[in-house]
Amino acid sequence: MHRKLGDYREAIQDYTQAIQLNSHDADAYVGRGNVRSDLGDYRGAIQDYTQAIQLNPNHGLAYYNCGNAQYQSGDVQGAINNFHKAASLLQLQDNPLLYQEIQSILQRHKQ
């Protein structure tokens, strides 16, 4: 809610508190990573997405978001690797819109 209102500091605090209450909640790490990415803290976002992936290796959205943060920070090859993994997971998880978006990204980079 705080993120939608543009109150990023409160949003990070909320997600951090959720992580403290349940350190195995991959979605909380993804949420905090999204806020960090919104703020341009791509390194912090990548750390959160990576933690989410470690907790849930089938979290397609975490791979996708991590790829976006890597791309924004200049790690194009890392981003492409994560986009490939995200595409395979999201196709299996029946998320056709995001799958198509990733395929378009990969096609532009011919990977």
C-alpha positions, 0 to 999 in steps of 0.5 A: 500500500505504501509503495502505491502511495509513493511512500517508499521508506514506509514500504521498505520498513513494512517489508523488512518487518515482514521479513523479520517475522518470517525470513522464509517469505520469498514474496516479502523479499520480492516486494522489498526488492521492487521498492528498492528498484523503484528507488534506483537501488538496483544492488539492493533490489538484486540482493532481495530478488536473489534471496527470494530465488534462494528461498523459492527457486520456482519464483518466476517473477523474482527471476524476471524482476532480478533480470530487470534490476540487473539490466538497469545496473548494466549487467546485461548478460546476468539479466538475459540469464535470469530472463531465460529462467523466468521465461521457462518458469512463467510459461509453466506457471501459466503467465502468458503476458509476462512470458511474451514480454520476456520473449520480446526482450530476449528477441531484441537481444537475440538470445 
